[in-house]
Amino acid sequence: MGSSTLSRELHELRGSLLRRRWFLRECGVGLAGIAAHCLLSESARADARDASNDPRDATRVLAPRPPHFAAKARRVIYMFNAGGPSQLELYDHKPELTKRNGQLPPAELLHGYRAAFINPNSALLGPKYKFQPHGKCGMELSELLPHTAEIADRICLVRSLQTDAVNHAPAQILMNTGSSQFGRPSFGAWTLYGLGSESADLPGFVVLTSAKGTSGGASNYGAGFLPTAYGGIPFRGAGDPVLYLSNPRGIDEQAQRASLETLRRLNEQTLRELADPETAARIQNYEMAYRLQTSAPELMDLSQESRETLDLYGVKDPKEASYARNCLLARRLIERGVRFVQLFHEAWDQHGNLAADVKKNAGDTDRASAALVKDLQQRGLLNDTLVIWSGEFGRTPMVQGGNDGRDHHNRCYSIWLAGGGIRAGHVHGETDELGFNVAAGLVHVHDLNATLLHALGLDHTRLTFRFQGRDYRLTDVHGKIVQEILA
């Protein structure tokens, strides 16, 4: 082969390589871009909604979107009373347990059972407080809940909830994300992903904490593998509602705006090149933080509320952080278009000192929880607001800590729901005579989440996001709608 022929072939080979490199680099941002494009295209095809309404569209991160079907509820307030509230002292009346106080549980009841900490063969512990029926529906509630008793005809009490996890962090994360492992999107994030936000000046998902917050931490309200714009934003009870909201010394509004505009131009350039939803979320976060400097202080200023309203919730000092204040703030948030508000209050872990601590916790939360439902109804907001009161599991019928405590119990516990799409004045499910197992109407956590999404007009089997090669959803591969608790 002559040198001229070899040279010509090498030149042609180099040209071919250059053309291929140019194509792979420029047409789809390289191999990674082609792969991403294929994945997004596949995901978009899998989504039952029109692609132009796909919430992964970088230009529509938090834009409002229609539900899959006509919805009863448009927004959510989730009062998460973490720690494992004792259903046996609050919601599930067990006279037989009172009769058998101090006796050992039947051996057949404990077959294959393991408690979190105690020997399952511990003595039975009778309920510490009395129950009586309330409302036209005759719902039996503890004497510790006089204010919840006043809304008995407006709530749905579920006594047959069941979960898989038996310790706080895994159970909380399972309740809120559908998985006991870290890294999954929360119920609030899925709701924003499905419906977007109606608030221009506040985040679509706001988190308020009192007591200790939660053992599961930010995983309970995070975005997981969804774009970060869908995650919950914690608001603080004192100082700036959001950290670093105020400008540092020497930075005035003009300088701040100029900085934001520069950042926006740079991010928009990256967005045009990569179409990465995380870049869109970054733009959204900067702009939201700027608007929050005005909207957040106005939101947190309860001086606008009447003394009658403050008394309804039990807010003694409008500036003092408390569960009651957070319940009132939740109403103010949804009035301003916030889609999802979640309150976290971890104080219910009574391994000992059960009678005194449950009484205190009920005193701290009962009035405000019921006031929220009353206030929403008075303002015409309850019909399209889904209200949830829940913990992550319940407590054992057996004693722990001498004669005044209960261990974690995941086989059955109680929660209540109210508002959009929920059957009012109804008790769903029942437990056995000792409050150990579900006897009828079992509702698994996955079933609950499927039902809550249904009330929001979202099909839990269609609300999916493709990640690491497969479609994920809040209910994973489980979940059935509990029609009996729907209106």
SULBELRA-V374473 format. One line per field, one symbol per residue. ss: DSSP state (h for helix, s for strand, l for the rest). phi: phi as a letter, one per 20 degrees, with the letter a starting at -180 (. if undefined). psi: psi as a letter, one per 20 degrees, with the letter a starting at -180 (. if undefined). A space follows every 10 residues. Layout:
BEGIN
ss = ???
phi = ???
psi = ???
END
This chain:
BEGIN
ss = llhhhhhhhh hhhhhhhhhh hhhhhhlllh hhhhhhhhhh hhhhhhllll hhhlllllll llllllllll llllssssss llllllhhhh llllhhhhhl lllsllhhhh llllllllll llssllllll ssssllllss sslllhhhhh lhhhssssss sslllllhhh hhhhhhhlll llllllhhhh hhhhhlllll llllssssss slllllhhhh lllllllhhh llssslllll llllllllll llhhhhhhhh hhhhhhhhhh hhhhllhhhh hhhhhhhhhh hhhhhhhhhh lhhhllhhhh hhhlllllll llhhhhhhhh hhhhhlllls ssssssllll lllhhhhhhh hhhhhhhhhh hhhhhhhhll lhhhssssss lllssssssl lllllssssl llsssssssl lslllsssls sllllllsss llsshhhhhh hhhhhlllll llllssslls ssllllllll llhhhsl
phi = .fffffffff ffffffffff fffffeeolm gfffffffff ffffffffef ffdffegfec gdfgcfffbg deddbccdee efongfffec ccfcgffffe gneffgfffe fmecefcefg eeffcfgece cbfcmffmfe cfffcfffgf dgfdddeddc fbceeccggf fffffecnbe efoeffgfff fffedmcdde dcffcddccb ldmbffmfff cfelefgffe ffdfdeebmg gcgmffffgn deffffffff ffffffffff fffdlegfff ffggffffff fffdffgfff eeffefffff fgeneecgee faffffffff fffffenffc ccddbebdee fblggfffff ffffcfgfff ffffffffem dfgddedccb deadcffeec mncbacefbd fabdcccbng ndfemcddmb dffdmdcfeb mgcfgfffff fffffendef edecbeblnb edbgelddnc feffeef
psi = pqhhgggghh ghgghggghg ggghghnjla hhgggggggh ggghhhphrp hijpiiphil gjqqqqrhrp qhqirpoono nqimpohiig inpnhhhghj pirqqphhhj pjpprghrph krqqoqqiqq qqqqrhikpp qqiilhhhhi khiiropojk qqrhqjqggh hghghiijqi qqiqqrgggh ghhhiaqjph iqqhopppqr cjcqhibihh jricjrqiii rqoppqiqbp hpqkhqqrpi orhghggggh hghggghhgh ghhhkphhgh hggggghghg hhhghghggi njiiqqhggg hgikogoiip prgghhgghg ghghhjjpgp ppppnojkmm irkggghhgg ghhhhgghgh hgggggghjk ihhkpoppoq ahabqqiqqq ldjmrqrqoi hprqrqqrbo jppqkqpprq rriikgqphq kpoqghgghh hghghjkpoh iinrppplir pqrhjdjapq pnhhjq.
END
